């Protein structure tokens, strides 16, 4: 099943379902034989190109179906088609990205926190992800497996970081400077001090952060590895990588709750227009 899902993800990304764009560059040009004038002299002027023939080969007309290959692929295509169409649950409204807080980000971090707490042996209080990793909105109506591959086409895993209270405050300041990212389990208010945006009223689980306490944060391994440049995550007190795909956290959470209710909860406030 895992192999099927990896293949399905690759197919969806290749089909333009939210993955990163292909690398840019100069495409290779067809080789041609160029006719030119003889070696120029000072009086003859610049070298002149008289002809640059281009030959096109029509691939479709020169290839044929391979029955053996088709028989090999067909069962996987059928199974993946069934999996893509599976209805996981439904949404009562549109889940979309926004700053400093959005309904899609709230769903994503709620799902990550729920999934991580199912498999980790200590309570995890906080969750963080990045809006850039959430590729499409959801809903309203039925939510299918295919939508989850479009939402999260990457094979990112969950990582649990243990942070000090001071690191949590530092993280919130960095989030405030970026005008927010999706979070769960903690909250703060963005204010402007001079030329900087900083976090105030930082709460974890509704309580003021204790600088001497330790807090567990679940995020994606992209951010844990330095993605999006949050230096507060670079040196956690400890790190545990979980054998759970972020996408699977979304899938299982929807199966559990069945109905998503888009809502904003004031997880991050302020900062708009600043």
C-alpha positions in Angstrom: 0.0 0.0 0.0 2.9 2.4 0.8 4.4 1.8 -2.6 1.1 2.4 -4.3 0.7 5.7 -2.4 4.2 6.9 -3.3 3.5 6.0 -7.0 0.2 7.8 -6.8 1.8 10.9 -5.3 4.4 10.9 -8.1 1.7 10.7 -10.7 -0.3 13.6 -9.2 2.8 15.8 -8.9 3.8 15.1 -12.5 0.3 15.9 -13.5 0.5 19.4 -12.0 -1.4 18.8 -8.8 0.4 21.2 -6.6 4.0 20.0 -6.6 7.0 22.4 -7.2 7.6 23.5 -10.8 10.2 21.7 -12.8 13.7 23.3 -12.8 14.2 26.1 -15.3 17.0 26.2 -17.8 17.8 26.1 -21.5 16.2 23.2 -23.3 18.6 21.2 -25.5 18.4 22.2 -29.1 18.4 19.7 -32.1 21.8 19.1 -33.7 21.9 20.6 -37.2 24.5 20.9 -40.0 25.1 24.5 -40.7 26.2 25.8 -44.1 28.4 28.9 -43.8 30.4 31.1 -46.0 34.2 30.4 -46.3 36.5 31.7 -43.5 35.9 35.5 -43.6 38.6 38.0 -44.2 38.7 41.5 -42.7 37.0 42.8 -45.8 34.3 40.1 -46.1 32.4 41.1 -43.0 30.9 38.8 -40.3 30.3 35.1 -40.7 26.9 34.5 -42.4 24.6 31.5 -41.6 22.8 30.5 -44.8 20.7 27.6 -43.5 19.7 26.1 -40.2 17.5 23.0 -41.0 15.3 21.6 -38.2 13.9 18.1 -38.3 10.9 17.1 -36.2 10.1 13.5 -35.2 6.5 12.7 -34.3 6.8 10.4 -31.4 3.1 9.3 -31.3 3.2 8.0 -34.8 6.4 6.0 -34.2 5.4 4.2 -31.0 2.9 1.5 -30.3 1.3 0.1 -27.1 3.1 -2.7 -25.4 0.5 -5.3 -24.3 2.9 -6.8 -21.7 3.5 -3.4 -20.1 -0.1 -2.5 -20.2 -1.1 -5.7 -18.5 1.5 -4.9 -15.8 0.2 -1.3 -15.2 -3.5 -1.9 -15.4 -4.0 -3.4 -12.0 -2.2 -0.5 -10.3 -4.2 2.0 -12.3 -7.4 0.4 -11.3 -6.5 0.3 -7.6 -5.2 3.9 -7.6 -8.3 5.0 -9.3 -10.4 3.5 -6.6 -8.2 5.0 -3.9 -8.4 8.5 -5.4 -12.2 8.4 -5.4 -12.5 7.2 -1.8 -14.6 9.7 0.2 -12.9 10.3 3.6 -15.4 12.8 5.0 -16.9 16.2 4.2 -16.4 19.9 4.9 -19.2 22.3 5.8 -17.4 25.1 4.1 -14.3 26.2 2.3 -10.9 25.6 4.0 -8.4 28.1 2.7 -5.0 29.7 3.5 -4.7 33.1 5.1 -2.4 35.1 7.2 -2.1 35.4 10.1 -4.6 32.6 10.5 -6.6 30.5 8.0 -9.1 27.7 8.2 -7.0 25.4 6.0 -4.0 25.9 8.3 -6.1 25.2 11.4 -7.3 22.0 10.0 -3.7 20.9 9.0 -2.2 21.6 12.4 -5.1 20.1 14.3 -4.6 16.9 12.3 -0.9 16.9 12.8 -1.3 17.3 16.6 -4.0 14.6 16.8 -1.9 12.2 14.7 1.3 12.7 16.6 -0.3 12.3 20.0 -1.7 8.9 18.8 1.8 7.5 18.4 4.1 9.5 20.7 4.6 8.3 24.3 4.4 11.8 25.8 1.8 14.5 25.4 2.6 17.0 22.5 1.3 20.4 23.2 1.9 22.4 20.0 1.8 22.0 16.2 3.3 24.1 13.4 3.3 23.8 9.6 3.9 26.2 6.7 1.2 27.6 4.4 3.6 27.0 1.5 3.3 23.3 1.9 -0.5 23.3 1.6 -1.2 23.4 -2.1 -4.9 23.7 -2.7 -8.1 24.7 -0.7 -10.7 22.1 0.4 -14.4 21.9 0.2 -17.2 22.4 0.6 -18.8 19.0 0.3 -17.2 15.6 0.1 -13.4 15.2 0.6 -11.7 12.5 -1.4 -8.4 10.8 -1.1 -7.3 12.4 -4.3 -7.8 15.9 -2.8 -5.4 14.9 0.0 -2.7 14.1 -2.6 -3.4 17.4 -4.2 -3.2 19.2 -0.9 0.0 17.5 0.2 1.8 16.0 -2.8 5.1 15.8 -0.9 6.3 12.8 1.2 7.0 14.9 4.3 7.0 13.1 7.7 6.1 14.4 11.2 8.9 15.4 13.5 8.5 16.1 17.2 10.9 18.8 18.7 11.3 19.5 22.4 11.8 23.2 22.9 12.5 25.3 26.0 10.1 28.1 27.0 12.6 30.6 25.7 12.8 28.8 22.3 9.0 28.9 22.1 9.0 32.6 22.6 11.7 33.0 20.0 9.7 30.9 17.6 6.6 33.1 18.1 8.7 36.2 17.5 9.9 34.7 14.2 6.3 33.7 13.3 5.2 37.2 14.1 7.9 38.7 11.8 6.5 36.5 8.9 2.9 37.5 9.8 2.1 34.0 11.0 2.0 30.4 9.8 -0.5 27.6 10.7 -0.3 26.7 14.4 -2.3 24.6 16.9 -2.1 24.3 20.7 -0.6 27.8 21.3 -1.5 31.4 20.5 -0.1 34.9 20.5 -0.7 38.4 19.3 1.4 40.2 16.7 2.5 43.8 17.7 4.9 46.3 16.1 7.9 47.5 18.0 9.9 50.0 16.1 10.8 48.3 12.7 10.0 44.8 13.9 6.9 42.7 14.5 7.1 40.6 17.7 4.8 38.2 19.6 3.0 39.2 22.8 0.7 37.3 25.1 2.2 33.9 24.1 0.1 31.1 25.6 0.5 27.3 25.3 -2.6 25.4 26.1 -4.1 28.6 27.4 -1.3 29.2 29.9 1.6 31.7 29.9 4.9 30.2 28.7 7.3 29.2 31.4 10.9 29.9 30.3 12.2 27.0 32.4 9.6 24.5 31.1 9.9 22.1 28.1 7.3 22.0 25.4 6.8 19.4 22.6 6.1 20.7 19.1 5.1 18.6 16.1 6.0 20.0 12.7 6.9 18.6 9.3 10.5 17.4 8.7 11.0 20.1 6.1 10.7 22.8 8.7 12.6 20.7 11.3 15.5 20.4 8.8 15.7 24.2 8.3 13.1 24.9 5.7 11.5 28.4 5.8 14.4 29.5 8.0 13.1 29.3 11.6 16.3 29.4 13.6 14.3 28.7 16.8 13.9 25.1 15.5 17.6 24.6 14.6 18.8 23.4 18.0 15.9 21.7 19.9 16.5 20.0 23.2 15.6 16.8 21.4 14.1 15.6 18.2 12.1 12.5 17.3 11.1 11.7 13.7 7.8 9.8 13.6 7.0 7.2 10.9 3.9 9.1 9.9 3.4 11.0 6.7 1.9 14.5 7.0 -0.6 13.5 4.3 -1.6 10.4 6.3 -2.2 12.5 9.3 -4.7 14.6 7.3 -6.3 11.4 5.9 -6.8 9.7 9.2 -7.9 12.8 11.0 -10.7 13.4 8.4 -11.8 9.7 8.8 -11.9 10.2 12.5 -13.9 13.5 12.7 -15.9 12.8 9.5 -17.1 16.4 9.2 -14.8 19.4 9.1 -16.2 22.7 10.3 -14.0 25.7 9.0 -13.4 28.2 11.8 -11.0 30.8 13.0 -10.1 30.8 16.7 -7.8 33.7 17.2 -4.7 31.5 17.4 -2.7 34.4 15.9 -4.1 37.9 16.0 -2.9 41.3 14.9 -0.3 42.1 12.2 -2.7 42.6 9.4 -1.6 45.5 7.2 1.5 46.2 9.3 
